Amino acid sequence: MREILPALERWYAAGIPFGLATVVAVSRSAPRGPGAAMAVGPDDEVVGSVSGGCVEGAVFELAQEVAASGEARLETFGYSDEDAFAVGLTCGGEITLLVRPVTAATDPAFDAVAGSVAAGEPVTVATVVDGPAARGATLAVWPDRTAGTLGTAGLDVAVSADARGELALGASVLRHYGPHGERREDAVTVFLQSFAPPPRMLVFGAIDYAASVARIGDFLGYRVTVCDARPVFATPKRFPAGVEVVVDWPHRYLRDTGTDDRTVICVLTHDPKFDVPLLEEALRRPAAYIGAMGSRRTHDERRARLAEAGLTGAELARLRSPLGLDLGARTPEEVAVSVAGEIVALRWGGTGVPLSGTAGAIHPTAAP
């Protein structure tokens, strides 16, 4: 979508209706993932791709029909064993596309969304895919505001909360609701497309605990990097597939790595010569979470060393040490759950206490 936005903005500004096809679900070996898009505009101009060429001809005709009729359509394409020459995916996968018309009337927030994407401002677009709500209706959700509606106030509230959660992870997914946002129903299917890169999780110290923390970080949607100065421990085979493994001194790697307000930093080195210079660097830069492993005694000694290095009280207050929630965790996997729980609680302002001991709304409607 990012690549084709300049053409879409041009058509939109000129008041020219166009058909926009977006991949909302895939299975097996489909060539493109959710969020891949193709559009057909004036003079049959085509931008983007949804399958790498397998079904683009059929999608071209669909987008033309949708732009002319003003009615969104949901279509699934897959491989047919009975007729290999039928329209379908020769790779054997299956994709589901939402093809919707885009005009100032059908999508009044489109221009604002395009502007945010171009400026690097995170935004999620929620679009009704199926159900009693109007197919193709959109709701744009930013961290601090919304625009548009999916049809009912309750649905807008529930979807906005989930959209901000997915935006924090840079994820694009399908979600199901009742007509008024009921979470235990699946009458309405909504596609949440986030325009933000996934946040980073930087894990320092290639120990057994690091493998479990990296695994749960990947599960939560982070782009995970494990860094250790010892090549005998920092080997890709010790970590889940997709986790980047770097051999470098931790403080030097962090010094040369960009972080932002969504970045998670977990210091598991458990060695003053590594973790003190590393934390000195970490606590002076943007990050959503900075946690360090160690005993109470280790924490007190580490804090004293950091104070001697010149860190202020405000900077030291950012350190979550010992890291994790009090779950009584023992194994590396249990510790990883404890750390993940603290990260999620800090992101959304949760208390970390059992829900049975709290009152009021369970799901926040906005980021704190």
Salt bridges, closest charged atoms under 4 A:
GLU45 OE2 - ARG10 NH2 3.27
GLU65 OE1 - ARG73 NH1 2.67
GLU75 OE2 - ARG73 NH2 2.85
ASP107 OD2 - ARG100 NH1 3.09
GLU121 OE2 - ARG145 NH1 3.29
ASP130 OD1 - ARG135 NH2 2.78
ASP144 OD1 - ARG145 NH1 3.13
ASP162 OD1 - ARG183 NH1 2.89
GLU166 OE2 - ARG175 NH2 2.65
ASP208 OD1 - ARG238 NH2 3.40
ASP228 OD2 - ARG230 NH2 2.80
GLU244 OE1 - ARG200 NH2 3.61
ASP248 OD1 - ARG252 NH2 2.74
ASP271 OD2 - LYS273 NZ 2.58
ASP275 OD2 - ARG302 NH1 3.23
GLU280 OE2 - ARG284 NH1 3.30
GLU281 OE2 - ARG285 NH2 2.99
GLU301 OE2 - ARG297 NE 3.28
GLU315 OE1 - ARG284 NE 3.98
GLU342 OE2 - ARG320 NE 3.10
